[in-house]
């Protein structure tokens, strides 16, 4: 049990004494776990988590899975962040729950009371089990000095208020408790500051756009942390609402869900359900009627809010503890010793590739075809990093693997070739990525199955910290990142430009479908340009189409190129992609590589590089990744000379297509 409170943040002595007095009064019934207690004493970032979502919000066993997942996400996403799930067990208010506590709250047979501020006395006096609501979680968090709380959504003024006077206690608590609530939907009242992350539109739980303009929009988690700090320093004695739209790829059909929700509300009215029983009833009814669609969306948004909340908590801790600050400390970054500087940072996927190559041409394919099956390390980001390493580079590789046999195998293999794995995340909630490819007898890809769910863990990467710590010349990322992670890369790179003004950002699309993610991210964060794009021809066409549809590319963009150059038919049209980038490296298999550089004044440099002849082609799946990895290293060695770097990359790619592995072991270090 924690016997004293050291105020976590703020310098206001009156506020500090008030917190101490409140805690002294209540400490006999608040039990704080050793992990949370240590985090409070050492001023680590902490994220509060409620428990009503476990007992009343989700059905078993999803509730238990999500409870564990949220704690794991906070640990993975916050650079030392500690989760503090809160509940009442046998009348004791607990901060930081045991696995047994979570199991009890999740059990369908457990008698757990949904506990708001008004219910504390009853539940504690009766030595009962209670699950904390938004209001009660805020109260507990404030008592012990935790100032960031992540949840799915908070209550508002309920329908039929003129008859029922049913107004959520969450609103009252927001008006008097200085805790920042990270959520995906709420009603504004009580003079509370409301800000939306990276969107002008206020979200409405399952939908990204409620149709209401947000009172305040801030583009990054760092600026949200600054807002929280200002609120605390001013001693306003009120909370904040930090609204986070559900990730684009997780948002369900809004119209479909709205009709289901309206039906559930009518059912609640007709059955006389009111007060604190309304929300659990509606959630259950909507999940049933939507065939689980709302359940998946609900889980996705609360997990995303935990990620965002942990990053805000980390930034807030850094703002109050400059000695441990890992972000925005530009003067410290500039004075770092040269040995900490690394020229290349690569963020992307790691996977185990299973490849089946068919012995002879068969059309159509049989249900089972004789051939050779192999397994190798893969993942676009990993392939790029290995090629960079083998060519003499020393990249910082940022990726994610599961805490499983495949993940351990991947890490062992990376360590065996000398790859630095210290920035690779090990996830307790997702399995390591697997890519299963079928090749024809020539080694060309026929089809593939990709399980890349682990890559959502890359949302946790603190790009800003990486840029400041390593001060790279090049930061490359692949299309395995989702749009929200890409937005973070784009905004952090822009914000950290003062650390290294000459640094360049490079994008590898990964696949036709994933190539569009960057365009969505660029539109969302109003960043219209990155330095280098390295697509193949099909990815480039998809990016061009998406760019036009999103209003990022205008057909009026015309460039003057060398008149005698052997241009692809689509070149003139696709050159419009140069509105989004300066250096465009387009891969086209046996037809070689074309390089376009926007010189300004509507002029473009265009060069064609012939593919090298390959006598023994085994697999082309790692060729483009190899080209990019070697190209990145050579660029850092030749003052960004693309005309020298591209041929070196192509030479290495010709070795990889003759290799069973995605990246050839015969690649030699580049020499000037």
N, C-alpha and C positions, 0 to 999 in steps of 0.2 A: 504494500500500500504506500502511496506517495504521501509523505507527511508535511511537505511544504511546497509552495509554488514560487518558482522564479518566473516573473512575467517574461513571456517569449519575445515580444516586440514592443516598440514604442519607448519614448523617453519621458512621458508625462508622469511625474511622481504621484500626483493625486490618483490617476488611473491605476498606477501600480499598486498603491496602498489599498485601493478599493478592491482590486482583484485578490490581493492577499487576504483581506478581511473576509471576502465572500468564500474563498477557498477554505480558510481556517474554520469557518462556520460549518462547511459541508464535508470536510475531508474525512470524517468518520464513516461516511457511507459511500464515498467515491474510491473505488479500487482501481489503481492504474497499473497496468502490466509493467514488468521490468523493462521491456523493449521501449515502450512509450516514455516511461520515467527517465530512462537513459537519454532518449532523444530530447526531452525537455531540458535536462540538465546540461547537455552538450550543444543545445541550440541547433539541432538538426531539423530539417523541414518535416512537418507532420500534416497528414490529411485526415480529417474526420470523416467517418462513414456511418450512415444510419443503419438500423437493423429492421425497420418495418418492411423494407423491400424483401427481407428474408422471410419474415413470419407471415406477412399479409400481401405482399406485392407480387410474388411469383409462386407458381406451383412447385411442389417437390417432384423430381430432384433438381430442377433448374435453379431453385432458390439457393441451394447449398453450393452448386457449381459456381453461380455468380458471386456468392459471398467470398468464396476462395479466390475466384478470378480477380475481383476488385482489389483485394489485398495484394495479390501478385502483381497486378498492373501498377499499383502505386509504388511498389518496391522497384519494379523494372524501369519506371518512367521518371523517377524524380532524383536521380543521382544521390542516393542516400536517403531518399524519402521514406518515412515510416507511416504505415496505415494505423488508424486508431478507430476500429469499429466499436460502437457503443451500444450497450443494452443494460437491462436490469435482470440479474439472475438471483433468485431467492431473496429479493429485496435489496440486493447490493448493486449500486450503480457501478458498472464496470467499463473501463476504457482500455481497449486492447483485449480481444476475446481469445479464448483457447479453442482448439479444434472441437472439443467437446461442447463448448458453449454454442458454436456455430451449428453443430449437429442438433442440439436441443432446439434452437430457434427455428430450424428448418423442418423439424419433424411435424408431420400432419397431425400427430396425436398430442403434441405439446399444447398446454394451455398458456398461451402468451397473449398478454394484453397490449393492444396498440396504445402506447403511452406518450401523451403530449405533456406540456408543462402542468396542466391542471390535474393530471392523473398521477404525478410523482408521489404525492403523500400517500394515496391509497395503495399503490403498488409496493412502495417501500415498507409501509407500516404492516401490510399483510404478508410480507416476505414472498411476494409473487414474482413471476417472470414477466418482464415488460420489454417490448421492442420500441426503440426510440423513433419518433417522427422527426421531421425537419426541425420543428420548434424545440423539442426536447434535446435533440442532438446539438443544436446551436447553443442551448443553455449550458449543457455539460462542457462543450468545447470552450466556451468563454470562461467557465470556472477554472479550467486548468491552463488556459493560455494558448489554445490552438485557434488559429484564425482563418483557416481554409477548410472548407467542407464541400465534398463532391456528392451529388445525388442525381436522380433522374429528373425530377421536377418538383415544384412546390405548389402548395394549395393557394386558392384565391377566394374570391367572392363567389359562392356556389349559386347554382341556378335556383330560382325561387326564393331568393334571400328576403324579399319583402314579406313572405309568409313565415319562413323558417328562421330568419336572422342567422343563417348558417354561413359564417365567415371563418375561414381557416385560421387557426392559431399561428400558423406559419407567418402570416402577414404581420400580426402583432409582434411576434418575436423578432422579425426583421427590423421593425421600427425601434427596437430597444436593445438589441444585442449586436455588438461589433464583430460579426463573423461574415466572411465572404462566402456566399453559396454559389457553387458552380453547378448549373442545371440546364435543362433544355426547354423550359416552359414555366411561365409564372404570370401573375397579374401584378402590375405596379400600383403601390399605394403606400401610405404611411411615411412619405418623404424619403423613401429608400433610393439610393443610387442604383441605376440599372444600366448595364453596358453589355453589348453583344460582341462576341469575338469574331472579328474578320467578316462581318456581314452588316449591311445597312438595314436588313429586315429582321424583326424579332421572331425567333422560332416558336413553334407551338408543339412541343413534345415530338410526335412522330414526323412532323413536317418541318422543313427548314424555313418556311416563310409563312407567318401567321396572317400576312396582309397588313401588318402594323409596322410602321417604321420604328427602328430602335432609337430610344432617346440619345444613346451614345454608342459609338462604334470604336473599338480599339483593335488594331491589326495583329498584335502579338501578345503572348502570355506575359512577357516582360512588362509591357505597358499596363497589363491588368494588375500585376504585382505592385507596380508603382501606385496605381489607384488604391489598392488595399492599404498600402503603407500610408498614403496621405490621409485616408479615412481614419486610420488608427492614430496617427500623429496629431490630427485635429481634435481627437477625442470627441467625435460626433455622437458616440454612444448609439449608433445604428449600424445595421448590416449593409451588405451590398449584394446585388444579384448579378452574377456573371453568366450570361446566357450563351450557350454553346449549341449551334445547330447540329442536328444528327448528321454524321458523315454521309456525303452524297450517295455513296454506293450502298448504304444501308437504309436509306429512306424508302418507305413503302409507298404505294399508290395512295396519295392523300385523299382523293375523292372516295375511293373504295372504303378506306378506314373511317372517314367521316360519317358515311351512311351507317356503318356498323355501330359507331359510337353513339349516334343519335338514337338508334334502336335500343341500345343498352340503357341509355338515360331514361327513355320512356318506360322501359321495363322496371327500372329502379323506382320510378314515380308510381307506377301502377301497383307495385308490390309493397309500397310504403317504406322503402329503405331510405334512410337519411343519416345525417351526421357523419361520424367517422367510419360508418359501414358502407358509405356510397362508393368510395374509390376502390376498395377491394372487390366489391360486387361488379363494378363496371370493368375493371381490368380482367377479371375472370371471364365475364360474358363476352367481351371483345376478343379475347384470345381464342375462345371457343368458336365464335362466329367467323373470325378471320382465318381459321384453321392454322393458328400459330404464327401468322404473319406479324401481328402486333407484339407477340412475345419476343420474337427475334429482334424486332426494332427496339423494343424496350431495353433488352439486354445490351444491344449495340450502343445505344445512346448513353446508358449509365456507365458502361465500360469506357467509352470515349471521354465522358466527363471526369472519370477517375484519372485518366491520362493527363487531361488538361489541368485538373486540379493539382496533381502532383508537381507538374512543371511550374505552376504559379507559386506553389508552396516553396519550391526550390529557389526561385527567383526572389521571393520575399525574404527567405532566410539569408540569401546573399546580400540583399539590400541592407539588412539589419546587422549583418556580421561581415564587414568588408574583408576581414582577415581570411575568411574561407571562400570569398567570392570567386566564382568561376565564370561569370558572365558580365559583360559591360565594363570590365576593369581594363580599359584600353591602355592606360599608362603602364600597368603591370605587364600586360601582354607585350608591349613594345620593348620592355626591358628584359624579357625572357632570354636566357642564354641560347646561343645558336644550336646547341645540341638538342634542344626541344623542338626545333623547327623541322617539319617533314614536308617535302615538296608536294606530295600527292595524298589526298584523302578520297577514298572510294566508299560510297554507301550503296549497298545492294544486297541481292539475295544469295543465299548459300543453299544448295540442294544436293541430294544424292541422285545422280542420273542413272536410270536403268535404260539401256539401249538394246533394241533387238534389230539386227540387220538380216533381211531376208536373203537366202542363198541365190535365188534366181528370179528374174522378172516374172511376175504373175499378175494378170489383170482379168477379172477382178481378183482381189486377195481371197484366200481361203480363210475359214474360221481359225485354222491353225496352219502356220507356215514354217517349214524348216529354215533354220538360220543360226546365227551366233548371238548370244546374249551376254552383255557385259555390264558392269556397274562401275561408275567413276564419279568423282566429285564434280559438281556442276553448280549452276546458279550464275546468272550473268555477272553480277558484281564480283562473285568469287573468281570466276574465270578471268575477268579483267584484272583483278588484283594479282592473281598468280602470274599472268603474262607479264605484268609490270614488274613483278619481283624477279622473274627469271631473266628479264632483259637488263637487270641491274638496278632497278628502282627499289625504293624502301617505302612502300605505301602504308598508310594507316587504313586498315580495312574495318569497316563498320557493318555488321550484319547481325543475324539472329538465328539461333538453332534451338531445338527443343531439348529439354532435360531427359533425353532418351538415348538408346543405343546408337541410333543413326547420328544423332547430334554429337555424341562423344567420338564416334568414328571420324566425323568431319573435322572436329577440332584436332584430333590426333594427327590426321593427314596434313592439315594446315601447319601444325607445329613442326612436322617432320621435314617440310620444305623450307622452314625458316620464316614462316609468316607470323607477324605479330598479331596475336588473337585477343589482346587485352581489351579491345573495344567491341568485341562480339558479345551480344546479349544472349543469355541462356534463359529461355522462357519455361516457366513451370506449368503453363496452361495450354500450350500448343505443341504439336509434334513437328519435327524437322521436315523441311520441304522435300518433296520427292517429285522428280520429273521422269516420266516414262515415255520414251520416244521409239517409234517404229521407222526404220529406214529401208529404202529399196536396195536392190543389189548394187547400185552405184554409190550408195551412201547418202542419197538425198532424203530429206525428211518427208514421210508420208502422212503421219499423224502423231499426236502425242497427248498424254494426260498429265496435267500439272496440278499438284496439291501444294499451294503456296500460302496457305492461311497464316503460317508463322510470320509472314512478312508484315502483318499488321503491327507486330512488335516494334518495327522500325519507326512507328509514330512517336516512340519514346525518345528517339535520338536527340540529344541536345546539340544541334548543329552549331549554335552560337559558341558553345564551350569548345567544340572541336576546332573551330576557326581561330579562336583566340589562343588556344593551347598550342596548336601546331603551325599556325600561320602558313598554310599551304599556298603554292602557286596555282594549283589546280584542285578543284573539288568536283568529282564526277559522281553521278547517281544514276541508277537504272530505273526502268519502268515498273519494277516490283513494288516500289513505294506507292501507296495510294495517294489520291489527290490532296488529302489533308496533310500528309507527311511532306509532299512536294511543296505545298504552300509554306510550310515551315522552313524548308531548305531555301526557297526563294527569298522569303522575308528576312531570315537570319543572315543570309549571304549579303543581301542589300544593306542590312543594318550594320554589318561588321566590315564594310568596305574600307573604313578608315584604318582598320588594323593593317590591311595589306591592299592598297588601292590597285595593284597590278594583278591581283588574283583573278582567275577565270573559272567560270562555272560550265560544266559539260554534262549533257544528257544523252543517255543510251536508251532508246525506246523499249527494247526487249522483245516486243511483239506488236503486231498490227493493232490489236485491241487495246493494249496498255499504252500505246503511243499517244492516245487522246488524253490521258490523265494529265500530262503536263499542260496542255492547252486549257483544260478546266481550271487547273491550279493558277495559271497565269491570269485568267480572267477574274477569278475570285479575289486575288490579292493585288490586282491592278498593276502587275509587273509584266511588261510587254516584251522583254528581251532577255535572253541569256547568251553567253559567249559562244558556245560550241554545241552543235547537235550532230549526232552520228547515227542516222537511221539507215536501214536498207530502203530500196526503192518503194516497196509496198507500204512500209511504215511512213515514208515521206508523203506518199499520196494520201494516206489516211489523215496525217497531221495537217496537210494542206486543206482537205475538205473540212475537217473539224475547225480549223482556224477561220475559214470563210464563214461557216455556220455560226460561230461564236462572235463574229465581228472583230476578230483579231487580225485578219488578213484582208486587205482590200485589193480587188482585182486591178485597180489602177496602178499598182506598184510595177514599174517597168525598169529594167536594168539594161545597160549596154554591155554586151559580152564580146569576146573575140569572134569575128565573123567567120574565120576559117576553122573554128573548132567543130569537131564531129559531135553534134548535140543529140541527145535523146529527143524523141518527138515531144516528150512531156516536159523537157527542161525549162522552156520559157515560162510555162505555167507554174511549175514547181519552184522556180526561182523566187516566186513571191513569198516563200517561206523565209527568205532572207529579211523580211520585215520583222522577224522574231529573233534572228540570230546574226552573228557576224561571220562565223566559220561553219559552213555546212559540208560535212563529209558524208557522201552517199555511197553505200556499198551495194554492189549489184552482181555478186557471185563471180562467175567466169567472165563476165563482161567488165570486170575491174571496178575501180573506184573513181568517183568524180569529186573534185573539191571546188567549192565556191566560196569566195570571200567578198563581203560587202565592203567596197573601198570608199563608200560615201559618194555624194553627188550623183546618185543613180548609176554608178559604175560598179562592175563586178569583175573580179579575177576568177577565171574558170580554168581548171586543169583536169586532164584525164590521165589516170595511171592504169596501165594494162595489168591484168591478172597474170601471175606467174604460172607456168605450166606445171601440172602435178601429174606424175605418172601412176601413183598408187593412192587413189583417194579412198579413205576409210570412212570418214564422217565430216560433214561440213558444219556441224552444230556449234562448234566452238571457234570457228574461223573469225567471225566478226568481233567476238569478244577479245580474241588474241590480238587482232589488229589494233583495237582501241587501247588495250593495256600497254602494249609496246609503244604505241604512238604517244600516250601520255608521258611515259618516261623520257622519250626522245625529245619531246617538246620542252621539258624542263632543262634538258641538257644543251639545247640549240637555240635558246632565246625565242622559243615558240615558232620555230621554222616548220610549217606544215608540209612544205614541199620536200623536206628531208624526213620528217617523222612518218608520213603516210607510207612511203616505199618501205621503210624499215618494218612498219607494222604489217604490211602485205607479205613481206618476206617471211616473217614469223608465222603468219596465218597459213602460208603454204606448207609449213611444217606441221601445223596442228591438224590440217585436213588429212594428213597421212598418218595421224596418230590415233590410237584407240581412246586416249584421253581427250578431254575437251581442249586442253592446252598441252602442247608438245613439251616433253622433257628436254628436247634438243635445242631449245631456244637459248642463244648465247647472249651474254651481257653486251649491251651496245657500247661501242667505243667511238669517240670523236675522231 
